[in-house]
Amino acid sequence: MNLEDAEYWKALINMSLSRFFILRTLHEGATHGYALLEDLKVFTQGCCTPAYGTIYPILKELEGGNYANVTLVSESGRQRKVYELTPKGELAYQQAVKTWQEVFPIIEKVMQENKEIPHG
């Protein structure tokens, strides 16, 4: 662990936000893993996008916890798992939004206090 390393902080933030952004994307509509990842890349503009190897364990965890239902769909001759939030998953998303709404003003305050620190 090197706290001076930007990559350390990016990985930590990415890990924290991955589930939130996945829930947000599924809240928008049912989708399969690869399309979800592509949507996240666009939505986050490449920032805070979960790695390909990270997204499927999170989706499996959501399914196992009854936060998402999975349906097998044939698409272009291959079977794809399509994930859709359950009512429990919708509640989890709403709770995540509320929690981030509480935390974000504090983060914003710290950013304002330190706006003279250069980006990059």
C-alpha positions as CSV (number, residue, x, y, z in Angstrom):
1,M,0.0,0.0,0.0
2,N,1.4,3.3,-1.1
3,L,-0.8,6.2,-0.1
4,E,1.1,8.6,-2.3
5,D,0.2,6.6,-5.4
6,A,-2.7,7.9,-7.5
7,E,-3.4,4.3,-8.7
8,Y,-4.0,3.2,-5.1
9,W,-6.7,5.9,-4.6
10,K,-8.2,5.2,-8.0
11,A,-8.5,1.5,-7.2
12,L,-10.0,2.2,-3.8
13,I,-12.6,4.6,-5.2
14,N,-13.3,2.2,-8.1
15,M,-13.9,-0.7,-5.7
16,S,-16.2,1.5,-3.6
17,L,-18.3,2.7,-6.5
18,S,-18.5,-0.5,-8.6
19,R,-21.6,-1.9,-6.9
20,F,-23.3,1.5,-6.8
21,F,-22.8,2.1,-10.6
22,I,-23.8,-1.5,-11.4
23,L,-27.0,-1.0,-9.4
24,R,-27.6,2.3,-11.1
25,T,-27.2,0.7,-14.6
26,L,-29.5,-2.2,-13.7
27,H,-32.0,0.4,-12.3
28,E,-32.1,1.9,-15.8
29,G,-33.0,-1.5,-17.3
30,A,-32.2,-5.2,-17.7
31,T,-28.9,-6.0,-19.5
32,H,-26.2,-8.6,-19.8
33,G,-22.7,-8.3,-18.3
34,Y,-20.8,-7.1,-21.3
35,A,-23.3,-4.5,-22.3
36,L,-23.4,-3.3,-18.6
37,L,-19.7,-2.9,-18.7
38,E,-19.8,-0.9,-21.9
39,D,-22.6,1.3,-20.5
40,L,-20.5,1.9,-17.4
41,K,-17.5,2.9,-19.5
42,V,-19.6,5.5,-21.3
43,F,-21.5,6.7,-18.2
44,T,-18.3,7.1,-16.1
45,Q,-16.3,8.4,-19.0
46,G,-13.8,5.7,-18.3
47,C,-13.4,6.7,-14.6
48,C,-14.5,4.3,-11.9
49,T,-15.4,1.6,-14.4
50,P,-15.1,-1.9,-12.9
51,A,-12.6,-4.3,-14.5
52,Y,-14.0,-7.0,-16.7
53,G,-13.0,-9.6,-14.1
54,T,-14.7,-7.7,-11.3
55,I,-18.2,-7.2,-12.9
56,Y,-19.2,-10.9,-13.0
57,P,-18.5,-11.7,-9.4
58,I,-20.5,-8.6,-8.4
59,L,-23.4,-9.7,-10.6
60,K,-23.2,-13.2,-9.1
61,E,-23.3,-11.7,-5.7
62,L,-26.4,-9.6,-6.6
63,E,-28.1,-12.7,-7.9
64,G,-27.2,-14.7,-4.8
65,G,-28.5,-12.0,-2.5
66,N,-31.8,-11.8,-4.5
67,Y,-30.9,-8.3,-5.6
68,A,-31.0,-9.3,-9.3
69,N,-32.8,-11.9,-11.3
70,V,-31.1,-13.7,-14.2
71,T,-32.7,-14.8,-17.4
72,L,-31.0,-16.7,-20.2
73,V,-31.6,-15.1,-23.6
74,S,-30.4,-16.1,-27.0
75,E,-28.6,-13.3,-28.8
76,S,-26.7,-13.7,-32.1
77,G,-26.6,-17.5,-31.6
78,R,-25.2,-17.4,-28.1
79,Q,-26.8,-17.6,-24.7
80,R,-26.4,-14.5,-22.5
81,K,-27.4,-14.0,-18.9
82,V,-29.6,-10.9,-18.7
83,Y,-29.7,-9.3,-15.2
84,E,-32.6,-7.3,-13.9
85,L,-33.1,-5.7,-10.4
86,T,-35.6,-7.3,-8.1
87,P,-37.7,-5.2,-5.8
88,K,-35.0,-5.9,-3.1
89,G,-32.4,-4.7,-5.6
90,E,-34.4,-1.5,-6.2
91,L,-34.5,-0.9,-2.5
92,A,-30.7,-1.4,-2.3
93,Y,-30.2,1.1,-5.1
94,Q,-32.4,3.7,-3.4
95,Q,-30.5,3.2,-0.1
96,A,-27.2,3.6,-1.9
97,V,-28.4,6.8,-3.5
98,K,-29.5,8.1,-0.1
99,T,-26.1,7.2,1.5
100,W,-24.1,8.8,-1.3
101,Q,-26.3,11.9,-1.0
102,E,-25.2,12.1,2.7
103,V,-21.6,11.5,1.9
104,F,-21.1,13.6,-1.2
105,P,-21.5,17.1,0.4
106,I,-18.7,16.2,2.8
107,I,-16.4,15.0,-0.1
108,E,-17.3,18.2,-2.0
109,K,-16.4,20.3,1.1
110,V,-13.0,18.7,1.2
111,M,-12.5,19.3,-2.5
112,Q,-13.4,22.9,-2.1
113,E,-10.9,23.3,0.8
114,N,-8.2,21.8,-1.4
115,K,-9.0,23.3,-4.8
116,E,-5.5,24.8,-5.1
117,I,-4.0,21.3,-5.3
118,P,-3.3,20.6,-9.0
119,H,-5.1,17.7,-10.8
120,G,-3.2,15.0,-12.5
